[in-house]
Each structure stands twice: as C-alpha cells, then as structure tokens.
Amino acid sequence: MAIGTYTEVKNALRNWSERQDLSDTLLEEVIFLTENDASSRLRVPAMENMVELAALDGAVPIPSDYLELRRME
C-alpha cells in the first residue's frame, strides 16, 4: 500500500488504529510529534557537515543549520 499524500497518512492511521472517530487535529498532532521524534533520532550522511569554527571571546557561533555535535577536534 503506497501512501502518497498527507490525507492518505491520516486515513492509514485511522485504519491501523481501527478508530474512525479520531479527529484530523489529533492525527495532525500525532504526525507532527512523530516527525519531530524521528528527526531528532535519525541522521543520514546527507545531514552531516564539517565546519571550522573560530572562538570569539571564548564562545563559538553556532551555524543556523546546526542539528547536533557529532565530534569536535
């Protein structure tokens, strides 16, 4: 079963849960929370980047696309 749209995701959740009474608002919240959880746990090489940072007055500016520190040398 291919899921191609946001509406199909919500319908698949309704079918999987066997609950047709779930509101769109509740399903959207579940999807949002699941996306956030997955995004914080899953990393792929395309999301990684190496940068050189220079300390200014003992502090290092954090890049705007920063997700998490993997290694510092």
C-alpha positions in Angstrom: 0.0 0.0 0.0 1.6 3.2 -1.1 0.9 6.4 0.8 1.5 9.5 -1.2 -0.4 12.3 0.4 -0.9 13.8 3.9 -4.6 12.8 3.7 -3.6 9.2 2.9 -1.3 9.2 6.0 -4.2 10.3 8.2 -6.5 7.7 6.7 -3.9 5.0 7.1 -3.5 5.9 10.8 -7.3 5.7 11.2 -7.3 2.3 9.6 -4.3 1.0 11.5 -5.7 2.1 14.8 -9.2 0.8 13.9 -10.6 4.2 15.2 -12.7 6.2 12.8 -13.5 8.7 15.5 -10.0 10.3 15.6 -10.2 13.9 14.6 -7.9 15.5 11.9 -6.5 17.7 14.6 -5.5 14.8 16.8 -4.0 12.9 13.8 -2.1 16.0 12.7 -0.6 16.3 16.2 0.4 12.6 16.2 2.1 13.1 12.8 3.8 16.3 14.0 5.1 14.6 17.2 6.3 11.5 15.3 8.1 13.6 12.7 9.9 15.6 15.4 10.8 12.4 17.3 12.2 10.7 14.1 14.0 13.8 13.1 15.8 14.0 16.4 16.8 10.3 16.3 17.6 9.7 12.7 20.6 11.1 11.0 21.9 10.3 7.5 25.2 11.3 5.9 23.5 13.9 3.8 22.6 15.7 7.0 26.2 15.9 8.2 28.6 18.7 7.5 32.1 19.6 8.7 32.8 23.2 9.6 35.7 25.1 11.1 34.6 27.5 13.8 36.7 30.2 15.4 36.1 31.1 19.0 35.3 34.8 19.7 35.8 35.9 23.4 35.6 32.2 24.5 32.4 31.5 22.5 31.7 29.8 19.2 28.8 31.0 17.0 26.5 28.1 16.2 25.6 27.7 12.5 21.9 28.3 11.7 21.5 24.8 10.3 23.0 23.1 13.4 21.3 19.9 14.5 23.8 18.2 16.9 27.5 17.9 17.6 29.0 14.7 16.5 32.6 15.2 17.1 35.0 18.0 18.0 38.7 18.0 17.4 
